[in-house]
Amino acid sequence: MRPVTLTDDQAHELARHRVARLATVDAAGRPHVVPVCFALVAGVIYTPLDRKPKRVPRERLRRVRDLAANPHVCLMVDDYDEDWTRLRWLQVRGDGAIVPPGEEQRAAIAALQARYPQYAQMDLEDASVIRVTPLRIVQWAWRGPTG
């Protein structure tokens, strides 16, 4: 599949959310979902392998191991409300890859630090990031009862 370009509305929908859920799949097809901070840079989504406390070293995180075995990912943002007329979600289905320190990683880190003040305080110079290249966008919003 070829990368797709997010519409302005889709990019805005992503940008207004502070957290997304990133789903990865291992070689055996077992899914794994984690909440992530993210930034959109030139139509590509980045999430860092940051210095928040983890149970294992960053390179042994399940999402990192999954990406090594299977690049397919899904990143999702959603709005839940007890008033179900306000329900909506957006999924970015795509390919994920680990981006090591370098020019692309530095641009991603700069965008993440601009978006999240906590990252401005965190040493991320040597932190790899996950790149999500959108291949398909799926979204839904309440449109009223159907037939």
N, C-alpha and C positions, 0 to 999 in steps of 0.2 A: 504494500500500500504506500501511497505517496503522502507526505505531510499535508495537512490542511491548515488553512489560515483561519484563526478565530475572527468572528465578526467583532465590530466595536462593542456591540451589546454583550457578547459572550465575554470579551476581555473585561468589560466593566463588571459583569457578574462575578467573575473570578476576583477582581481587585477589591470588591467590597467585602469579601470574606477574609478573615484573619487566619483561619485554619482550614485545611482540607483533609481528606482521608486519602491515603495512597495505598492502593492494593497492588500487591505483587503475587506472583505464582511461582512455586518451585518446579523442579524438573518433573515431579510426579503429579503436578496439577493441583497441589494443595495451596489454597489462597492464604494470604496474610495481609492484614489491614492495619495501618498505623496513622494517627493524626500527625500532620506535618505543617510547618510554616513553609511558605513558598513565595516566589516572586516570578512575575512574567517579564521576560526580556526578549524583545523582538520576536514574539509569537511562540517562544519556548518557555516552559515552566521549569524552575529550578527549586530544589529543596536541599538544604545542607545536611551533611553528616557532622553535626555540630558537637559542642562540648557539654551539652546537658548530660547529667549522669546517666550512664547506660549499664546494663548488667554484663555486657561483653565489650571488647574493643570494637571501635567503629567498623573496622574491616571484617568483623565477624557477625555484624548485625544480620538478622534474617533477610531484610530487604536487599542488602548487598549480595548475600549468597544467592537469593532468588534471581536477581538481575544477571548474575553470572551464568545461571542455568536457563533463564527464560526472560527475554526483554519485554514481554507484554505487561503493560501496567494500566491502571485506571486511577485517575485522580478525580475526586468528587467533592463538590461543595453543595450544601443544601440549606434550606430554611424550613424549620419546623415551627408550627404555631398551632395552638389549640383551635384557632379559627382556621379550619382546613382550606378556606378560600385563599389563604396566604402561602400554601405549600408550594415549594419549587425546588428543583435540583438541576445541577449541570455536571455531566461527566466528560472528562477528557480521556479518551481511550487512545493509547499510543505506545510508543517504544520508550523504554527507559535505559539509561546508560550512566555509568559512573564517570564523572569528569574529574580527573586529577588536577592538582594545582598547576596553574598556567593562565594564559590570557583569558580563555573562556570562563574558567573558574573564578578568576578575579572580578570579571564583570558581573557574574552571578552573585558573588559575595557582596559586592558594592550595592547591588539592587536589594539584596536581603537586608543589609545594614541600614539602608535608607528606609526600608519598610518597617523594620522591627528595631526599636531602640536597644533592646536587649543584645542584639547581635553587634551593635556598635561597641559594646563593652566586652565582647568575647573575642579572643584570638582565634581567628578562622583562617589565617594565612595558609596553613598547611592542610586545611579541611577539604576533602573532596566534596563534590555536590552531585546530586542526581539530576540528570536532564530528562525531562519528559517531552518528547516530540509528539505533538498531537497528530493522530491519524484519523480520528473520527470524534465528533462532538455530538453528544446526545443530551437533550435537555427536556424538562417537563415542568409545567406550571399549571396550577388549577385554572381551568377554563369554564367551570360550571358543570352542572349535571349533564350527562349525555343520555340520549334516547332511550 
